[in-house]
Amino acid sequence: MIEVEGIEKTYSAGTVITPVLRGVSFCVEKGEYVAIMGASGTGKSTLMNILGCLDKPTAGQYRLDHVDITTLDDDALSRLRNKKIGFVFQQFHLLERITALKNVLLPLIYSEEYPEDAEERARTALRAVGLGERIDHRPNQLSGGQQQRVAIARALITDLDIILADEPTGNLDRKSGLEVMAIFEKLHQEGRTIILVTHDQTVAQHAERIIMLKEGRVAEDRLVERRLIPDVQIDNLDCEEDGQ
């Protein structure tokens, strides 16, 4: 599903050139669950932006479902993102003035065709992450963990094959973090491809494969014994506590 070969990314500021990625190569098969790790400044988020078609590499090739994204213009990249990739970020990126339901609807509002069953699909996505009773709540009425679950529901609304998550538990307490990781585990079991960036080894161990970056290169790429979360039931996640 994903093939990156010799990916390089440099940033220029006047005469100063800063290399971030230095020849990154790997493949991700459909349905894999991969964690990308590395110290701050190793290029994790830059790589995630390239994988998510939010940025293009300076050199190298990135093929998504056999399509070379380096040949696409901005409009084509936008259409590709909307059809294939769901994003979950550390900061949630929810619109504060609208409800959870309307936040989840946003990808469909910006799609080429707004489906007739859009609201029911949004309600289904929110129920899938344990927030069926919170559809009319705004972000400031939800806890951090609940806001992240809204963000995950938003990523699910168009039934995408790939979920990219950048430090998805970074702003959450341990309990909320486990709930979020339980949702990713369920999505993986349903066959979705999940790639998450994290600095936390305990989070990475929920994946089945870890790619370690060091100084902009792949230093290690290995399979790991997954840490499962059998005691968290997605349909019964705690939805009682409001955010402050």
Phi, psi and omega in degrees: 000317181236128176228118173243134185223115177061036184290127174236147175216123177234150176242140182242138174224095186069237179267358182269122178247125183246109176282135180247310176250137189231066176086053182275130179222132172188168176234149174233123180277157177302131178088000178285159177235105190239137173250133175253123185237167177157160179292166177302134178089005181273355176102013183300308183291325176298316178296319179298320179296324178290315179299326181273007179061027174270345181209161178247148177288156174288325178209163181097180182236142172230116179248127178244115186052044176072007176260126179282106186289342180291347180265356186268147175275178186298321180295318180293322177296319179297317178296321180295316178301315185294330183270334191237338193233130172250139184247140172229121185247161179298324186269005177074313179055048174264150175278122190292332188270358181239163186285169176303317180301313182290327174298319180291330181286344189306315179300328179285327178297325182265006178280170183294329181218123181279118185287151181295329182263026186304312184294321179294323177295322178294318178297319178297318179296320179291322175297324182295335179253017173081021183239031181299335180265005184241020188295333183263005179274142174274162183307323182287356175259007182239151175288171179300317179296322178292321177297321179293326177291326173298317179298322178292318177300321178299322178290337183271345194299329181261014176056052185280156181277332188240131173246122175253125184234122181254106182049055188294341179251008187300329182254017187245153172285174187299315183297312180295323178298319178295322179297317179295317180293329176295324177294316177299321179298318178296318179296322177296318179297333178280356175104004179283150175273126182238128175234121180235142174262131179205151172261356188263116181299323181293327176289316181300329183288353172283342177278173178256355182208139179239128172252117182260124176262143175214121180053040174079011180232160174282111180270334183202143178216107188217153171279148181228160174280116188292144173265108183274162180235073186287344188264004178252117180264119185301319185289348183238030179296148182294119180241021188271329190271122176280152171288159181261000000 
